[in-house]
Amino acid sequence: MRRTSAFFAVQKPFRQKSLVTLVIALMLAFSLAGTASANPRYAAYVLDTNTGQVLFSRNADAQRFPASLTKVMTIYLLFEAMETGRISKSTPIPMSRNAAAEPPTKLGIRPGSTITVDNAIKALVTRSANDVATAVGEFLGGSEANFARMMTAKARQLGMNSTTFQNAHGLPNNRQVTTARDMAILGLAVREHFPDLYPYFSTRQFNFAGQTIGNHNRLLGRVTGVDGIKTGFIRASGFNLVTSVRTGGRSIVAVVMGGQSGASRDNHMAALIQEHLPRASTNRPSQPLVARGTPLTSSVNVVSVMPERMAVPQFRPRQAAVAAAYAPEQSAPRPVVAAAAPVVASAAPAQRPAEGASAASTQTAYAAPSANRFAPPMPVGNPVREQASAAAANPGVDTMTTNSTRPTGGWAVQVGSLGSEQEAQAFLMRIAKEAGGILSNASGFTEPFTRNGTNYVRARFGGFQSSKEAWDACNALKGKRVDCFAAEL
């Protein structure tokens, strides 16, 4: 009797501690679930990678914007090229003007310079550098568009049947969509297919050009067993995270999408890991859950499907979808960037362009998809201020705009007047990318105004010290078929 009592006396503190921990975890999970239900962008998924069992799933097949989770696929194709001997860690990747013009976050490498494959991978994992992602895409695919087709084709090979890529970095594009389930597949695939290269994803910091760059993934070192993968954020997606955890023989890949802040996303991921990792099996898999498929090259026209070896039915690729994914796009010609001339607009409905801008100028490739297809449209607001606030509250997140507040004094170049803040912001990003070095020392900003009772938003680039500087930049833009005019601030 004494022995039994002594046993319970020793065990009681441990049991109480375990019970308290469990209660706290459950309360946090329920709280987050309640918050998530009010957040239409939320999705989450936890996969036992030893067995293929789904441990948790919320909106796992609802289409979402991947944001910088896109770069996991960019890195996957880099790893594939390294493993097949096409490139090595020391291979130089050239930085084109197109790549160098990508908005932050970026390394800021000058056009004509190069970056090694080794440094490129580290820059993608840590800083989530958009300029490096585009350079990698152009290098491996021959062009951004072709690399995006390669990415989508590889997604089909891996069984990511709900994912389409349009770029290598994840900046806004309403046709670049994925799901939480597909991101789990990708996270597992890059980990299992490249075990010797995967440790790149656990890089805590990266030294480049005299600066030390920290990893955006705050769970590294915070949660036991976390060994990567990647964060992502754009305003339309919310805060995304794919996480790999391996400890005590258990192994999971978890995804959280649509977090309302970096901190809440990380806390929710930590709660999911704490709750579901103990339920994962310690039995090692006898075969891979995600088959590899044929390595892709920039000259591949049709992608063959790998042998059927997948243990999880929903991961199986479809051959027709693979072939279609790599077929040339049959899209309409890209519209010419329209002018925004300083003329007075007559009274008109709000959707009509102002100040001489054509209808084409009010269309943007970065609009959020309609609510009935993918996700709710982006709310009206000031993306620059909102993202600045988000970055301040969540240091190290993947911001995406280059726009600043209105300069005080000097001259500006106006490139458009649009119907909303979102359209103006997206238009500035598009022009900044197309302008190359013309606007390298300028900063974009927006300026609302009202004409005849209708609200508009000017899209401008400031930072010019004189009329001559502004008009020289404007004339150079006109050489790229971007209409504009200079205005004193």
C-alpha positions in Angstrom: 0.0 0.0 0.0 2.8 2.4 0.8 4.5 1.6 -2.4 1.4 2.3 -4.4 0.8 5.6 -2.5 4.4 6.6 -3.1 4.0 5.9 -6.8 1.1 8.2 -7.0 2.8 10.8 -4.8 5.7 10.9 -7.2 3.6 10.8 -10.4 1.0 13.4 -9.3 3.1 16.6 -10.1 4.0 15.2 -13.5 0.4 14.3 -14.2 -0.8 17.7 -13.1 1.8 19.4 -15.3 0.8 17.3 -18.3 -2.9 18.0 -17.7 -2.3 21.7 -17.5 -0.2 21.7 -20.7 -2.9 19.7 -22.5 -5.7 22.1 -21.3 -3.7 25.2 -22.4 -3.0 23.6 -25.8 -6.7 22.8 -26.3 -7.8 26.2 -25.2 -5.3 27.8 -27.6 -6.4 25.5 -30.4 -10.1 26.3 -29.8 -9.4 30.0 -29.6 -7.5 29.9 -32.8 -10.1 27.8 -34.5 -12.7 30.4 -33.5 -10.5 33.2 -34.9 -9.9 31.1 -38.1 -13.6 30.6 -38.7 -13.9 34.4 -38.9 -10.9 34.6 -41.3 -12.0 33.5 -44.8 -8.3 33.1 -45.9 -7.5 30.6 -43.2 -6.5 27.0 -44.1 -4.5 24.4 -42.3 -3.3 20.9 -42.8 -1.1 18.4 -40.8 0.2 15.3 -42.4 1.9 12.3 -40.7 4.7 11.7 -43.2 5.5 8.3 -41.9 2.0 6.9 -42.7 0.3 9.5 -44.9 -2.5 9.9 -42.4 -4.1 13.3 -42.2 -4.0 14.5 -38.6 -5.7 17.8 -39.1 -7.5 19.5 -42.0 -9.3 22.8 -42.3 -10.1 24.2 -45.8 -7.3 22.1 -47.0 -8.5 22.0 -50.6 -9.7 25.6 -50.9 -7.5 27.6 -53.3 -5.3 30.2 -51.7 -2.4 32.5 -52.8 1.0 30.8 -52.0 3.0 34.1 -51.7 6.6 33.2 -51.0 5.8 29.5 -50.4 6.2 29.6 -54.2 10.0 29.7 -53.6 9.9 26.2 -52.3 9.1 25.0 -55.8 11.8 27.3 -57.2 14.3 25.7 -54.8 13.0 22.2 -55.7 13.8 22.8 -59.3 17.3 24.2 -58.3 17.9 21.0 -56.3 16.8 18.9 -59.2 19.2 20.6 -61.5 22.0 20.2 -59.0 21.3 16.5 -58.5 21.3 15.8 -62.3 24.6 17.6 -62.7 23.3 20.5 -64.8 24.6 22.9 -62.2 26.7 22.9 -59.0 26.8 25.0 -55.9 29.4 27.3 -57.5 27.6 27.8 -60.8 27.0 31.6 -61.3 23.5 32.7 -62.0 23.3 36.0 -63.9 21.1 38.9 -62.7 19.1 40.4 -65.5 17.6 43.9 -65.5 14.2 42.2 -65.3 15.2 40.2 -62.2 17.0 43.2 -60.5 13.8 45.3 -60.9 11.7 43.0 -58.7 10.3 44.7 -55.6 11.5 43.8 -52.1 12.2 41.7 -50.3 15.4 41.4 -52.4 19.2 41.3 -52.2 19.6 44.3 -54.5 22.1 42.7 -56.8 23.0 44.9 -59.8 22.0 43.9 -63.4 24.9 42.2 -65.0 26.2 40.7 -61.8 26.0 37.1 -60.8 25.2 35.1 -57.7 26.3 31.5 -57.0 23.8 28.8 -56.8 24.8 28.2 -53.1 24.2 31.9 -52.2 21.0 32.0 -54.3 19.5 29.1 -52.3 20.4 30.7 -49.0 19.0 34.0 -50.2 15.7 32.3 -51.1 15.5 30.4 -47.8 16.3 33.3 -45.5 15.5 36.7 -47.0 13.0 35.2 -49.5 14.7 37.4 -52.2 12.4 38.1 -55.1 15.2 39.3 -57.4 17.1 36.1 -56.9 13.9 34.0 -57.5 13.4 35.6 -60.9 17.1 35.2 -61.8 16.9 31.5 -60.9 13.7 31.1 -63.1 15.3 32.8 -66.1 18.5 30.8 -65.6 16.8 27.4 -65.4 13.8 28.0 -67.7 15.2 30.4 -70.2 12.5 32.9 -69.4 10.1 33.6 -66.5 7.1 32.3 -68.4 8.7 29.1 -69.3 10.0 28.5 -65.8 6.5 29.0 -64.5 5.3 26.3 -66.8 8.1 24.1 -65.6 7.0 24.8 -62.0 3.4 23.9 -62.8 4.4 20.7 -64.6 6.5 19.6 -61.7 3.6 20.3 -59.4 1.5 17.9 -61.5 4.2 15.3 -61.3 4.2 15.6 -57.5 0.4 15.3 -57.4 -0.2 19.0 -56.6 -3.3 19.0 -58.8 -4.8 22.3 -57.5 -1.6 24.4 -57.9 -0.7 26.7 -60.8 2.4 28.9 -60.9 2.8 32.1 -62.9 6.1 33.3 -61.4 9.1 32.1 -59.4 8.7 34.4 -56.4 5.1 34.5 -55.3 4.4 38.2 -55.8 0.7 38.9 -56.5 -0.8 37.2 -59.5 -4.5 36.2 -59.4 -3.8 33.0 -61.4 -1.0 31.8 -59.1 -3.0 29.6 -56.6 -2.5 26.6 -54.5 -4.0 24.8 -51.5 -2.8 23.8 -48.0 -2.8 20.1 -49.0 -0.6 20.8 -52.1 1.8 22.9 -50.0 2.2 19.9 -47.6 2.9 17.7 -50.6 5.6 20.1 -51.8 7.1 20.5 -48.3 7.3 16.7 -48.0 8.7 16.2 -51.5 11.6 18.6 -51.2 12.5 17.1 -47.8 12.3 13.5 -48.9 13.7 13.8 -52.5 16.8 15.8 -51.6 17.9 14.7 -48.1 21.5 16.0 -48.7 20.3 19.4 -49.8 17.3 19.9 -47.6 19.4 21.2 -44.7 19.5 24.5 -46.5 16.0 25.1 -45.1 17.4 25.1 -41.6 19.8 28.0 -42.3 19.3 30.4 -39.4 21.3 33.2 -41.0 23.2 34.0 -44.2 26.2 36.4 -44.7 26.2 38.2 -48.0 28.0 41.4 -49.2 28.9 42.4 -45.6 25.4 41.9 -44.2 24.0 39.2 -42.0 20.5 38.1 -43.1 18.3 36.2 -40.7 15.7 33.6 -41.6 12.0 34.7 -41.6 11.0 31.3 -40.1 10.8 32.1 -36.4 9.9 28.5 -35.4 13.5 27.3 -36.1 15.0 27.0 -32.7 11.8 27.7 -31.0 9.9 24.4 -31.4 11.7 21.1 -30.8 12.1 19.1 -34.0 11.4 21.9 -36.5 13.9 21.7 -39.3 12.4 24.2 -42.0 10.5 24.9 -44.5 9.3 28.4 -45.5 7.2 31.5 -44.7 5.2 33.6 -47.1 3.2 36.8 -47.0 1.4 39.1 -49.4 -1.6 41.2 -48.5 -4.0 39.0 -50.4 -2.8 35.8 -48.8 -2.2 36.7 -45.2 0.7 35.0 -43.4 1.6 31.5 -44.6 3.9 28.9 -43.2 5.0 25.4 -44.2 6.7 23.5 -41.3 8.6 20.2 -41.1 9.0 18.5 -37.8 11.0 15.4 -37.0 11.6 14.2 -33.5 11.4 11.0 -31.5 10.8 8.9 -34.6 7.7 11.0 -35.5 7.5 13.1 -38.6 4.9 15.6 -39.8 4.6 18.4 -42.3 2.1 21.1 -41.3 0.7 24.1 -43.2 -1.0 27.3 -42.0 -2.3 29.8 -44.5 -4.0 33.1 -44.1 -2.7 34.1 -40.7 -3.6 37.6 -39.6 -0.1 38.3 -38.4 3.2 36.6 -38.3 3.0 36.0 -34.6 -0.5 34.6 -34.6 0.4 32.3 -37.5 3.5 31.0 -35.7 1.5 30.5 -32.4 -1.2 28.6 -34.3 1.5 26.4 -36.0 3.1 25.7 -32.6 -0.3 24.7 -31.2 -1.0 22.4 -34.1 2.4 20.7 -33.6 2.0 20.3 -29.9 -1.5 18.8 -30.3 -0.9 16.5 -33.3 2.7 15.5 -33.3 2.1 13.0 -30.3 -0.5 11.3 -32.5 1.9 10.7 -35.4 3.2 7.2 -35.9 6.8 6.1 -35.2 6.7 3.4 -37.9 8.9 4.3 -40.7 7.4 4.2 -44.2 8.3 1.3 -46.5 7.9 3.4 -49.6 7.9 7.2 -50.4 4.6 9.0 -50.1 5.4 11.3 -53.0 7.1 9.9 -56.1 9.7 12.0 -57.8 9.0 12.0 -61.5 11.2 12.9 -64.5 13.7 15.8 -64.0 12.7 18.9 -66.0 14.8 20.9 -68.3 14.0 24.2 -70.1 13.7 22.2 -73.3 11.2 19.7 -72.1 7.9 19.8 -74.1 5.9 17.0 -72.5 6.4 15.8 -69.0 6.1 12.0 -68.5 4.4 10.8 -65.3 6.3 8.8 -62.8 5.4 5.2 -61.9 2.4 4.8 -59.5 4.2 4.5 -56.2 2.2 6.9 -54.0 0.8 5.6 -50.8 -1.8 8.4 -50.4 -4.5 8.4 -53.1 -5.0 12.2 -53.2 -1.3 12.7 -54.1 -1.6 10.8 -57.4 -0.9 13.0 -60.5 -3.0 13.0 -63.6 -1.2 12.5 -66.9 -3.5 14.7 -68.9 -3.1 17.5 -66.4 0.7 17.2 -66.6 0.7 17.5 -70.4 -1.7 20.4 -70.3 0.4 22.2 -67.6 3.4 22.3 -69.9 1.6 23.3 -73.1 2.3 26.8 -74.3 -0.1 29.4 -72.9 -2.9 30.5 -75.3 -3.5 33.7 -73.6 -4.4 37.1 -75.1 -1.6 39.5 -76.0 -0.5 41.6 -73.1 -2.2 45.1 -73.2 0.0 48.1 -73.7 0.5 50.2 -70.5 -1.8 53.1 -71.0 -1.2 56.7 -70.5 -2.4 59.0 -67.7 -2.5 62.5 -69.2 -3.2 65.6 -67.2 -6.7 66.3 -68.5 -9.8 67.0 -66.6 -12.2 64.0 -66.5 -15.9 64.5 -67.0 -18.5 63.2 -64.6 -18.6 59.4 -65.0 -19.2 56.2 -63.1 -16.5 55.2 -60.7 -15.3 52.4 -62.8 -14.4 54.7 -65.7 -10.7 55.7 -65.9 -9.7 59.3 -65.1 -7.2 61.8 -66.4 -7.0 60.2 -69.8 -6.2 56.7 -68.7 -7.6 54.1 -71.0 -9.6 51.2 -69.7 -6.6 48.9 -70.2 -4.7 51.0 -67.7 -7.2 50.2 -64.9 -6.8 46.5 -65.4 -4.2 44.8 -63.2 -2.6 41.4 -63.3 -2.5 41.4 -59.5 -6.3 41.5 -58.7 -7.5 39.1 -56.1 -9.6 36.2 -57.5 -13.4 36.5 -57.1 -14.9 35.2 -53.9 -16.9 32.4 -55.7 -13.7 30.9 -57.2 -10.8 31.1 -54.9 -10.7 33.5 -52.0 -12.4 36.7 -51.0 -11.3 39.9 -52.7 -8.8 42.1 -51.0 -10.4 44.6 -48.7 -10.2 48.3 -49.6 -7.5 50.0 -47.7 -3.9 51.3 -48.0 -1.7 48.3 -48.7 1.5 50.3 -48.1 0.4 51.4 -44.6 -1.0 48.1 -43.8 2.1 46.2 -44.9 4.3 48.6 -43.1 2.4 48.0 -40.0 2.5 44.3 -40.5 6.3 44.4 -41.1 6.8 46.5 -37.9 4.7 44.1 -35.9 6.3 41.0 -37.5 9.9 41.8 -38.3 11.4 39.8 -41.1 8.1 39.0 -42.9 8.1 38.8 -46.7 6.9 42.3 -47.7 6.2 42.9 -51.3 5.7 46.6 -52.2 8.3 49.3 -53.0 5.9 52.1 -52.5 6.6 54.8 -50.0 4.6 57.7 -48.6 4.3 60.9 -50.6 7.6 62.8 -50.9 7.7 66.3 -49.6 8.9 68.6 -52.4 10.7 67.8 -55.6 9.2 66.4 -58.7 7.3 63.2 -59.5 6.4 61.2 -62.6 2.8 60.2 -62.9 2.1 57.0 -64.8 -1.6 56.5 -64.2 -4.9 57.4 -62.4 -6.9 54.4 -61.3 -10.1 53.6 -59.6 -8.8 52.2 -56.3 -5.8 52.0 -54.0 -5.2 48.4 -54.8 -5.2 49.0 -58.6 -2.8 51.9 -58.2 -0.4 49.9 -56.0 -0.4 47.0 -58.4 0.1 49.3 -61.4 3.1 50.9 -59.7 4.6 47.5 -59.1 4.1 46.6 -62.8 5.7 49.8 -64.1 8.6 49.5 -61.7 9.3 46.1 -63.0 9.0 47.1 -66.6 11.0 50.3 -66.2 14.3 48.5 -65.3 16.9 51.0 -64.2 14.9 54.1 -65.2 13.2 54.3 -61.8 16.0 52.7 -59.7 16.3 55.9 -57.6 12.6 56.7 -57.5 10.0 55.5 -55.0 6.4 54.8 -55.9 3.5 56.4 -54.0 -0.2 56.9 -54.4 -2.3 60.0 -54.0 -6.1 60.0 -53.8 -8.2 62.8 -55.4 -11.8 63.5 -56.3 -13.0 64.7 -59.7 -16.6 65.6 -60.3 -17.7 63.6 -57.3 -15.7 60.5 -58.3 -12.8 59.2 -56.3 -9.5 58.3 -58.1 -6.0 57.4 -57.0 -2.9 58.7 -58.8 0.1 56.4 -59.3 3.3 58.3 -59.1 7.1 57.9 -58.7 8.8 60.6 -56.6 12.3 61.4 -55.7 13.3 63.6 -58.6 15.1 66.8 -57.7 14.3 68.9 -60.8 11.9 69.2 -63.7 14.7 67.9 -66.0 15.3 64.7 -64.0 11.6 64.0 -63.9 11.0 64.6 -67.6 14.1 62.7 -68.6 12.8 59.7 -66.7 9.3 60.2 -68.2 10.8 60.3 -71.7 12.7 57.1 -71.1 9.5 55.5 -69.9 7.7 56.6 -73.1 10.5 54.7 -75.0 9.0 51.6 -73.2 5.5 52.6 -74.3 4.6 53.9 -70.8 2.8 57.2 -71.1 3.4 59.7 -68.3 4.0 63.3 -67.3 6.1 65.2 -64.8 4.5 67.1 -62.0 6.0 69.3 -59.2 5.0 68.3 -55.7 
